[in-house]
Amino acid sequence: MTVSIRYYNDRDVYWSPLTAFFEKLGLEPLEVLDNIITIERQRYEYVEVFSPSHDLLEVLEMIDADRLYSLGLYVGMMRPGEWFKPSLPLAHKLAPYCDRMKCIVLDSNGEKFFLYGKTVYEENIVSWNPDVNLVVNELGEALGWGMGKIANIGGEQRRVVEPIWDMGWYLRRGG
């Protein structure tokens, strides 16, 4: 299997899904991440995005890339030029930036529902934003990625948060 490494360039269409994702958050990718690379494996329809430290980049120059599985913080997966799916480790990395970006904040009951993969309703939402957002608890700890929606519940329009990928996933399916 042939593996190739590609380095981040914000002007390259290849990276546009990642750039657009961070733009929506109001952050620059390299403001949050040390470096950004993709590991491309020919047989996959997507690439995996990583953020290695400067030291790991030096190690990368000394090893056979065909044996490389992972390198640094797992940022997510991407189909170049089309879409980006953020990872749970990226959620942890971004949580301290909630003072600068829009995050959904849940109270302790909402946190439990979210981590069990359940929809969280308005009474357990402290701060809400529409669309895909980082979801945190009241302590600012990352819970995962959720979708803020308006739902018709009992004839009323109410705010809800539906989990997309939550930290409880590791216990339910991932581990």
N, C-alpha and C positions, 0 to 999 in steps of 0.2 A: 504494500500500500504506500502510495506517495503522499507525503505530508509537506505542506508549505506554510510558511509564516508570513503574515502580511502586517505591516506596521501602520498605525493610525495616521491618516491625513485628512483633516476636516474639509478639504476642498475636493476630495475624491467622491464621486457618486456611490461608490462601493460602500462607504461609511455613512451615507445619508440617513439610514434608519436610526443609527446610534446618535448621530448629531441631532436629528429631529427630536428624539426622546429626551435628550438632555436640554435642548432648547425649550421644550414644553415645561420642563422642571424649572427653567430659569437659571440653569447652571452650565458651565463649560465642562466638557468631559475631562480635560486635563487639569482642571481646577480640583477635581475630586479624586482622580485616578493618577497614579505615577506615570504609567505608560499604558498603551493599549495595543494589543495584537489580536489577530485571529489565527487559529490553527485550522487549516483547511485540509480535510481528508477527501479525496476524490469521490468516494462512494456515497457521501452524504449530500443532502439537498440544502443543508445549512452549514454555517461555520460556528465554532465556539469562540467567544470573545473573552479574553483574559487581561488582567492588569498586573504584569510582573514588576517587581521592584527593579531598580537600576542594577543591583547585584545579580539578580536572576537573568537579566538581559545579557550580562557578561557570560554567565554560565551557558546560555543558549548558544553562544558562538562556539562553544567547545564540545557540544554534544551532537549526536546524530538526530536530526529533527524527525526522522521516520519513526523513532521510538518514543517521541514526545506525546504524552497524553494530556497533560495539564501544566500550566505555568503561572503561578501567582493567584490572585483573587479571580474567582470565576465571576465574570460580569454578566454573562447571559449567552443567548444564541441569536443568530442573525441570518437572514437570507439577504446577502448583499444587494443593496439598492431597493429592497422591498419591505422587510419588517425586522423588528428587534424585540426579543422577549427578555425582560430583565430577570436576573437571578435573585434567589433569597440572600446570598452573601452580599449582593449589591444593595439590597434593602437595608442591611445592617450598616453598610458603609455610608449610605445616604441619610440615615435617621438623624444624625447631628445637624443636618442642613435644613430641617423642618422649619427653622426660624426664617429661612430665606426662600423656601419653596412651599408649594401647597401640599399639605399632607392631610390625610383623614385621621382624626384622633377619636379613639373609642374609650368609654369608661370601662371599669373592671368587668362588668357583666358583658358588655359588647366585646371585650377582649376574649372572654371565654367562648362566646358564640363563634366569633371569627376563627379562633384556633381550632374549633371543632368543624370548620368548614361550613358553618351555617350563616345565613343572611342576618345582618345586624340591622335593627330597626331604629327609627329616629330617637326613641327615648334613651338609647345607649350610645348615641353619637354626640361627641363633644364638639367636633369641628368637621365639616363636610365639604367636599368638592366633587363636581360631576366628573365622570370619565375615569380612566385608570389612574390610580394614585398610590403612593406609598401609604401604608396604614400603620399607625403607631399607637401605643397605649398612652396614658396620661403622664407616664414617666419619660416618654420619648423613645421607648424601646421599639424596634421594628417588629411588626407582627406579620408582614408580608405585603402582597400587592392586592388591591381590591378595586372594584368598580362602583363608583358612586352613581346612583340612579334615582330617579323619581318613579315611584310605583303607585299604582292605584290599589289601595288597601281599604276594604270596607267602604268603597265609594269616595275615599279621600285620597288626595295626592300626598304621599309621604316620602321622606328621604330614606334611602336604604343603602347599605354597603354589602355587596356580594363578593365573597372571597374569590380571587382568581388563583392565587398561589400563596398559601399561608404556612407559617412555621410548623403548624401541626401536621402538615403533609408528610414530613419526615417520619412521624410516628404512625400515621394511617397507611401510607403507601410507599414511602420512599426508602424505608430502612429495612 
